[in-house]
């Protein structure tokens, strides 16, 4: 199915959704700290999006029961907020939010550190951040999804980490998830050709150890969450990016 580029009016709507998503993560900065539950963070994110006139795209998506995904330490992605998970000193946390407003979806995530985080964890987080950045810089006229995956995986490997291959970024805009799949592993020139004036997410998931993972069910949902198979840490950053005819524009900058 051919990807339909966004009109100028649709890009304006998409920009607003992305702005709200990005602002939500900034708003959470002062609340993501030791002693707070992931459920409390989830509720705060929802409350903030509501004040901006947006809804959470996560709630009810394929039965998913929460407003955000909050992944702590060895959880790779889709971590389910609850009252049992209380953040503690040394934790690393990914909060993933998608704001829905006026028919469009803005999707972004970032890492937070709780108190005194180890140097090893800080290095992993930096590698995940840099992997996203080099992936975005691969978005040039005529680029493919494989170009993005090649650059992200090259950086991750050189830093001594592994990138998750089976889970990755995606098209986003009129739908929460649409084509193309944007991997964190690939070959230059391979994969889908990027379509100008269409949005994608770039979100490499980077593990300290093995790239193997364990899949867990979420009751009442077809969405799964994933932990590292060896129990080591995982980190991720995500931006929604508008592909243009000259390169790209990041829509979820803080």
Secondary structure by P-SEA (a helix, b strand, c coil): cbbbbbcaaaaaaaaaaaaaaaaaaaaacccccccccaaaaaaaaaaaaaaacccccccccccccccbbbbccccccbbbbcccccccccbbbbbbbbbbccccccccccccccccccaaaaaaaaaaaaaaaaaaaaccccccaaaaaaaaaaaaaaacccccccbbbbbbcccccccccccccccccccccccccbbbbbbbbbbccccbbbbbbcccccbbbbcccccbbbbbbbbbccccccbbbbcccc
